[in-house]
Amino acid sequence: MRTIAAVAAPDDKLVNEAGIEIKPVYTPEDVAGLEPELPGAYPFTRGPYETMYRGRPWTIRQYAGFGSAEETNARFRYLLEKGQTGLSVAFDLPTQLGYDSDHPLAEGEVGRVGVAIDSLIDLELLFAEIPLDQVSTSMTINAPAALMLLLYELVAEKQGVAPEKLRGTVQNDILKEYVARGNYIFPPRPSMRITTDLFAYCEEHLPGFNTISISGYHIREAGSTAVQELAFTLANGIAYCQAAVEAGLSPDRFGARLSFFFNAHNDFFQEVAKFRAARRLWAKIMSERFGATNPKAQMLRFHTQTGGSTLTAQQPENNIVRVALQAFSAVCGGTQSLHTNSFDEALALPSEHAVRIALRTQQILANEAGSTESADPLGGSYFIEALTSELESGAMELIEHIEMLGGAVAAIEQGFVQAEIEEASYRCQREVESGERVIVGVNRYQEETDSEKVELLRIDPEVERRQRERTAKVRAERDGAAVEKALAAVRETARGTENLFPTLREALVLRATIGEICTVLREEFGTFDRA
């Protein structure tokens, strides 16, 4: 019988980007004391469902949006025709920041990094000829998330689709905007009120919709480590749950509609372990801290996007390989839906050609790689199990520190989370510049001349002019007096404590614009200035 001999450690320790020491080899000693676990059972380390992808493959949800509602609608229908199984909407910066396309601050940004949406008319065009009872839709928007969700409900109503038949997710994660992405409007505390109002509204009116996508993706894109991504994301999740409990909502009910959004980076094994650790941590948090007994409230379900910040403008076709490996880590880690980035995204918004390659990457993983045959295929690996425990321990330590500061909102207000991410990002950049961290094609294996010719997507400047004209026409043709009365009702509700959604909904029905409603809320809630 063979025995495993101890392996002498090298003189220099190998430490990964999360600060975890990686051993030359892992043995049964590294997993001693771990309890056997099965997929579909608490604490869900090995997956939220017993048979995982055998029972239901992950949702192929390519993130898309650019220019006008009509152009993005055409891209949606193209992707659905090619085999995509869910929609994911990218909005332009003015929309995300609550400005209409004809606002002076929107000049030059309309339709540039996503689709421009000003009113109900735009969202009707965005989903034209797409039956909303037959597709799941994710909307990546945060400060105006309440307005976009209501517009989606109104479009479905015009299609004759009952609210309970709608499926999808609205990101609605404002806390990560303060620390990572910057697309916030209001201060944290009134923003948390809007978030919990959305929880309550969906519980009553949109029971099949995920009310939030608590996002680590942008935290990682801002430069965090994997441990920080885990800790800061789950700390934000705790803050949302605490706010919901204080608003009188049940953890067993709202907890079942929470979803998460993680990044998939280049370290394949670490990323698989990170996803497993996230599930174990969250199950314990919901059970032990919030007393949730509903398994659906204990299990962490998540969407994954491959790492945009890992894509390089140099030798961009290398990105196809990076994306495939990152996507495979998400699949091996048990994601519920997945977006694969296009290889040209370090240069421009993705072209149709690049989008098709990204989509086919997922389809190859689903149909040719054997990845749907067994749940948690790397479970039991000494390395993966040890890494999972290391990531869990490191993240829990950081979460406990955030709790000592008063929780996620207080930690953000004190600048702790931002400073931690900035330090990690700076450390990473130094390692790249010194060559300690190798980026193929950037600081090693460079080419003297870049022979790759990449056809880029260009946004027609006419998009902005046409969008401004459409919004002006909406204002001219609506009942102006009725809109003013509805906006006054929004203002009055904002001053009180009642749920904002009924008055917001009425204003949108009357074709008040996103910008007009956000202006009222800015005047009542104020704006957040990180400085």
N, C-alpha and C positions, 0 to 999 in steps of 0.2 A: 504494500500500500504506500503510495507516495505521500510525502508530507510537504507542506509549504515552508520553505526556509525563510527566515527573516532576511530582508534586503537592507543593506546598509544605506543610510541616508547620505546623499551627496553633501559636499561641504557647503554648497550654496543652496539655500532653500528656494523652492519654486513657489511663488505666491501669485495667484491669479488676480484679475482686476478688481475682484470683490474683497481682496485681502485674505483669502482663504489659502492656506498652505496645501499644495497638491503633492501627495506622496508619489514615489516612483511606482508603487504597486499597492493595491488594497486587498485585504484578506478578511476572513470571517470575524476577526477581532474588531474590525472597524464597524461592524453592524451588530455587535453583541448587545443584547438587551432590547433590540427592536422587536415589537410585537408583530406577528403576521397580520397582514391586511389584505382585503379584497376590494376590487372596484365596486362602486355603488354602495359601500358601507362606511359609516363614520370611522375615521375623520376624512374620508374621501381622498386620501393621498394618491391612490391609484386610479382615480377617476370618479366623476359623479354618477356614472351609470354602470350597471353590472356588465353589460356586453359592449359598451362603448360604441365603436364605429360599426360593429357587426349589426347592431340594431338600427343605428342612424348615423350616416357619415356627417362630418362637420359641414357647416354651411360655407360654401364658396362665395365670399362676399367682397368683391373688388370695389375699392373706394374710388369714386369718380365724381367729377363735377368741374365744369369750366364754362366760361362765357355765359350764354343765355340759357334760360330754362329749356328752350327748344333744342339747342345743341346737346345739352346734358341728357335730355330725354332720348335723343338719338343714340348716344353712347350707352345709356341704360338698356335700350332695346337691343342694341348690338351685342352687349355682354350676355343678356338673357338668352338671346338666340344661339350664342356660342357655348352655352352650358352653365353660366353662372346661376347660383341658386338663391342668392339674396342680394338686395341693393344696399349700398352704403353711400350716403350723400356728403360731398365736400362743398362747403359754402365759401363764398369769397369773404375777404376781410371786412368790408363794410357791413355785410349781413351779420357776421359773427360779433361785430362791435356795436350793433344796433343803430347803424346809419343807413338811410335810404341811399339809393344810387345817385340821386341828384344833390346830395349833401356836399358842401365844399371839401370836406375831409375825405370823401370817397373818390375824388378825382384821380384818375390814373390807376385805380385799384379794382374797378368794377369788372367782375368776371375773370380776374387774373389767376387766382389760386383756388377758385371754386366757382360755383354757380351763384349768380346774383338773385336774391329773393327779397322783394319789397312788400308784396301784398298777396292776398289770396289768389289773385289772377296768375301770378308767377308760379305758385305751387300747383295750380291746376294744370298749367302747361308742362311743368316738370314731370308729372305723372300721367300725362295724356296717354291713353291706350294701354295703360298698365293696370290691370285689375288688382286693387290693393288687398283683396281678400285671398289672393293667390301668391303673394310674395311677402317676405319679411324685409323690413326696411330699417336700416340704422342711420341715424342722423347725427353727424359730428358737429354739435353746436352746444354752447354752454350758457353764456349770459342770457341770450334770448331763447333758450331751450323751450321754455313754457310756450312761447308764441309759435314756434315751429311745430311743436306737438299738436297744438290746437288747430293750426292750419292743416296739418295732415289729417286730423279727425274730420275737419270740414270738407276737405277734398273727398275723403271716403264717403261721407254723407251724400255728397252730390253724385257719387257713383252708385249710391244705393247700398253701400256696404255697412253693416251694423258695427258699432264700436267694438263689441266683444269679439268680432272676427279679425280685428287688426292685430298683427304680430310685428314686433320689431323692438328697437332700443333707441332711446334718446340719450345722448351722452350726459348732459346735465351735471357735469362734474366741475363745479366752479373752483374748488379749492386748488386743484392742480394748475389752474390758470394763473393763480397768484405766484406760484413757485417755479413754473416751468415754461408756460406757453405765452402768457401775457395778454390773452384775449378776454379780459374781464371788463366789466362796466361798473357795477355797484360794489360797495364795501362787503366784506365777508358776511357780516351778520344778517343784513337784509337779503343777501344772496342765498343764505341758508334757509331763510323763510320761504323764498320762491321754490327752492328745492323740495322742502317738505310739503308745501302746498301742492306741488306736482305729484308727490307720492300719494297724497290723500285723494286727489282728483282721479288719478288712474285706478286706484283701488275701487272707486265707485263707478267710473265710466269706461275705463280701458283696461279691463282685468288681465288681458293677454299681453300687455306691453311691458317691457322692462323699463323701469322708471329712471334708471341711472346706469351709466357705464363708468365705474370708478376706475380712473385711468392712470396706469403706471407708464403707459407708452411715452407720453410727452415728458415725464420725469426722466426717463432713460435717454430720450432724445436730447434733453438739456445737459446731459453729461453725467448722470448719476451712475453708481455701480448697481449690480444686480441686487445686492443686499438693500441698498437705499431704495431702489425701485419697489421692492417688496414692502419694506417698512413704511415708506411714506404713503404708498397706495393704501395699505390696510389701515394706517392711522387715519387717513381721510375717510375710509369706510366706517371706522368707529365713530368719527365725528358726525357723519350723516345719520348713522343709526341712533346715536344719542339724541340728536335733534329731532328725529322722528318719534322716539319714545317720549320726549318732553312735549311733543305736539299731540300726544295721546294715541299714537298709532301702535299696533301690535307687531313685535319683532317676527312672530310666526307668519304674519300676513305680508308686511312690506318686505321682510327678508327674503321671501320667495321670489320677488321680482327684481332683486338687485343683480347686476352683472358687472363684470370687471373687464379691463382692457389692458393687455400686457404687450411688451415689446419682445421680439425675438432677435437676439444679437448673434454674433459670430461664434461664440464659445458654445458649441453644440451641447456638450454634456452639462455644462453649468445651466444652460437655459432649460433643458429638460428637468433638472433638479429644482430649478426655481419655480416652475409651474406646479410641481408636485408639492413643494413646501408651501406655496400660496394656499392650496386647498386645505392642507393640514392645519395651518395657522388660522384660517378663517373659520373653519368648523369649530375649533376650540374657542375662538373669540365669540361667535354667535351663541354657542352652547353655554360657556362658562360665564361670560360677561353679561350677555343679554337674555339668557335663560330660554333661548329658542329651542323648542322640541320638535318642530316640523323639519324633517330631513331636507326639504326643499329650501328652507331658510338657512340651514347649516352648510349646504354644499355651495362651493364657489364655482360659478360658471363663467367662462371668459372668452372674449374675442382676442385674436392675436393679429398684429401687423408686423411684417418683417421690418428690420431697422433702417429707416430712411437715412439716418446719420452715418450709416456704414457704407452707403453707396458712394462711389468715386466718379469724378468727372474724367479722371485719367483712366484709359483703357476700360470704358464703360461696360463692355461686354463681359468683363469679369463679374459684374454685378449679378448676372444671371446665375452664376454658381453660388454667390453669397446668398441670394434670395432662396434658392432651392434648399441649401443647408439650413438656413434659418427657419424656413417653413417646415422642414422635416423635424426640427426640434420641437416646434409647436404641436405637430401631430403626435410625436412620441410622448409629449407632455400632456396630451389630452385636451386640446383646445376644442371649443364648441363652434367657433367660426374663424375664418382666416382670410386675411388680405395679403396678397403677395405683391410687393412693389415692382414697378417696371424698371428695366435696366437703365433707362435714360433719365430718371428723375433727378439725378444730380445736375442735369443740364436744363431741363424744362419740364412742364407738365407732360405726362406720358402720351406718346403717340398711339394710334390704333394698333400699329404693328407691335410695339413694345407691350401694350396691354394684353394682346393675344398671347404672347410668350408667357407673361406672368400668369394668365389664366390657365394655360396649358400646363404650367409647372404644377399647379394644384391638382389638375386632372391626372397627370402622370403619377403623382404621389398617391392619389386615391385609387387608381386603377392598375398600376403596374408595380408598385413598390412593396406590396404586401402589408401596407400600414393599417389596413382596416380589419385585419384578420384576428388580432389578439389585443386585449386591453392591456395598457401599461406594459409594452413589450420589453422595456429596460428595467422594470421593477425586479428587485432581487439582485441586481448588479451591485457588488460591494461598493464600487466607485459612486454610482448614482445614489444609492441609499445613504452613503456617508455624506455626499455633497448636499443631499436634501436636508439632512439633519443640521449640517453646518450653516446652510442658508437660513433655515428656520431659526436657529439659535441667534445668529447675527441680527436678523430682522427683529426678533422679539426684544433683544437688548435695546435696539434703537427705538422701537415702539414704546417701551417702558420709559425711556428718556423723554420722549415727546409727552407722555402722560405726566411726567414730573413737571414739565413746563406748563401744564394746564390743558393739554390736548392739541389736536392738529391746528385748530383756528388760532389759538394763542401762540403756538410755535411758528406759524406763518407770520402773525403780526409782529413777533419778536425778531423775525428774519433768520431764525435758526435753520429751517429747512432750505431756504435759498442759499445760505452760506455753505451748507454741507454739499449741495449739488455743485456749486461754483468751484469749491475746492477739488472735488472729484474730477470735474471737467478739466480744470487747469492741470491736474496731475496727469491725466490721460494725454492731453495735448503735448506736454513736455516729453512724455515717453515716445510719442510719435515723432516729434522733432529730433529727438536724440537717436532714434532708430531702435530703441529698446522694445517698442511695440511695432511689429512689422505690419505694414499695409501694402499688399502686393500692388505694384504699379505706381505707388505714391512715394514710398521711401525705400523700396527695394524692387528689383526687377522692372525698373523703368524702361521706357522706350525713348529713343532720341527724338523720334517724330511719331506723332499719333496718326496712324494710318486709317483708323476707324472713322467712317463717315456715318454720322447719326442724323437721320432726318428728324427735326424737332417740330413739335406742335406750336404753332403761332396763334395768338389770340387776336382776332380782327379788332382794331380800334373802334370800328363801327358798332361793336356790341354795346359799348358804354352809351353811345348816343341813342341807340334804339331803346335801351333799357330806361334811360331818363325820360324819353318820350312816352313810353308805356306807363310809367309811374305818374307822369303829369296827366295823362288821359284818365287814369283811375281816379285821381283827385277831382278832375273836372266833371266826371260822369256820376259820381256818388252823391248821396244826400249829405252835404257838408254840415248842416245843422245837427243832423242825427249823429254824425261822427263826433262833433264837438261835445255833444251831450254824453256820448259813450266814453270819451276820453276824460271828461269830468268825473264820471263814475269810477273809472280806473284810479284817478287821483284820490278820490275819497276813500276807496277801499285800501289803497296803499297807506293811508294815514292811520287806518285801524288795524285790526287783527284778523279779520275774516279772510277766508280763502280768496286769493286774487283771481282764480281761474274763470268764474262766471262772468265777471266784468271784462276780463281780457277777451274772452270768447265773443262776447257781444260786439266789442269794438272791431274785432277781426271780421266778423260776419258783415259788418257795415262797411268793410274795406278800408278801415284805418290801416296805416302802414306800420311796418316794424319800427321804423325810425320815429314816427309820431308817438307810438306807445312808449318806446324806450326813453324818449325825451321827457315824458311825464314822470316816468319812474326815476330818471336821473334827478329831476327837480325835487322829488320827494325823498329819495334814498341817499342822494349824493353819489359821488364817484370815488373810486379807490385810486390812491396815488401811492405806488410802492415807495417812492422816495420819501 
